[in-house]
Amino acid sequence: MSTTQVLISGPPMELGRLQSQVPEGDFGAELPLETRRLARQQLREDEHSRQQALQQFRDWASKSEEVQNCRLDANFMLRFLRVKKFSVPMAQQTLLKYLSLRQTLPHLCKRLDYLEPSVNELMSAGYIFPLLERDSEGRKVIFYAASKLDPYKFTCADMTKAHIMTYEALLEDETNQVHGFCHVSDLAGIAAAHVTLWSPSEFTTAVKWGEQSIPMRHKEMHFLNLPAPVRLVYDLARSTFSEKIRKRFKVHSNLKELHSKVDAKILPKEYGGKVPMQEMIDAWMRELKGKRERLMALDKMSLTCVYKPQRNRKSGDSSLKSSINSLPGSFRRLEVD
């Protein structure tokens, strides 16, 4: 994916301080045997490739005139190398896009504080949280309950921060970086008001830039209880993702269908599992408390340039507007910026 570059003024980089941030001998966590096998098979990762790529990536980040105050610990740098299968140039581009995303949309991506009242209320309600157990492939499963997002109380910024805060916190676990993620979304309760939280242009930018920038391996996306009137909106939203990701979307009409793809026992009790949803939510809020300072510290990183991914001409805002206007009933009255 080609990029455009926008220059921004900023203070000079302090190379000595950046280089001193690298802990001696920090080449990543000791991973379980099965995770190491998967990393070797799917990511071309072994001890030699990991150390060599880390050294190259760190050297580049510490000497770059564009990247300032970048985290150089293995946990952070490896997430970019792993998502790009240890291609250092591609990891560099992804890091630049990641920092550009945070810098260009700070109201959505910065100050990831779970104590911020509106975000805390949304997450405490159980809008987004990881399940306690992994799926059969060892992947972390992220659960979404759309009905917990009151569109008259919360904003798109609250929603996005809840997502990014969850993703950033889970990426602190290197096992998740290797195995990737499974997403399960219950869309019951979605209505027109949810759609109007976003303008088409802002939604498209956030989705496309986020997919290219946030270093996650999205392996499966499962959707349950998709309301019929919202099916067109779902199709439009799906079209903003890459073809690779679109192929991993699966819509289920009932729990039985979902259970055929995701083991019922790991789901919340309300969805056929064993552990009540509230216990999972409480556990996640405790984990966020322990990672609060680390997430807030991400704001120290910055760029002197912004790299913007090119638009996909086939999925421009005009087609999104015209398609939304064709929705039946109340959806026909949506405001489109």
HELIX and SHEET records of a PDB file:
HELIX    1   1 LEU A   15  GLN A   19  1                                   5    
HELIX    2   2 LEU A   33  LEU A   43  1                                  11    
HELIX    3   3 GLU A   47  LYS A   63  1                                  17    
HELIX    4   4 ALA A   74  VAL A   83  1                                  10    
HELIX    5   5 VAL A   88  THR A  104  1                                  17    
HELIX    6   6 PRO A  106  CYS A  109  1                                   4    
HELIX    7   7 PRO A  117  SER A  124  1                                   8    
HELIX    8   8 ALA A  146  LYS A  148  5                                   3    
HELIX    9   9 CYS A  156  LEU A  171  1                                  16    
HELIX   10  10 GLU A  174  HIS A  179  1                                   6    
HELIX   11  11 ALA A  192  VAL A  195  1                                   4    
HELIX   12  12 PRO A  200  SER A  213  1                                  14    
HELIX   13  13 ALA A  228  VAL A  230  5                                   3    
HELIX   14  14 ARG A  231  SER A  239  1                                   9    
HELIX   15  15 GLU A  243  ARG A  246  1                                   4    
HELIX   16  16 LEU A  255  HIS A  259  1                                   5    
HELIX   17  17 ALA A  264  ILE A  266  5                                   3    
HELIX   18  18 LYS A  269  TYR A  271  5                                   3    
HELIX   19  19 MET A  277  MET A  296  1                                  20    
HELIX   20  20 ALA A  297  LYS A  300  5                                   4    
HELIX   21  21 ARG A  313  SER A  315  5                                   3    
HELIX   22  22 ASP A  317  ASN A  325  1                                   9    
HELIX   23  23 GLY A  329  ARG A  333  5                                   5    
SHEET    1   A 2 THR A   3  LEU A   7  0                                        
SHEET    2   A 2 CYS A 305  PRO A 309 -1                                        
SHEET    1   B 2 VAL A  67  GLN A  68  0                                        
SHEET    2   B 2 SER A 302  LEU A 303 -1                                        
SHEET    1   C 5 ILE A 128  PRO A 130  0                                        
SHEET    2   C 5 LYS A 140  ALA A 145 -1                                        
SHEET    3   C 5 PHE A 181  ASP A 186  1                                        
SHEET    4   C 5 HIS A 218  LEU A 224  1                                        
SHEET    5   C 5 PHE A 249  HIS A 252  1                                        
END                                                                             
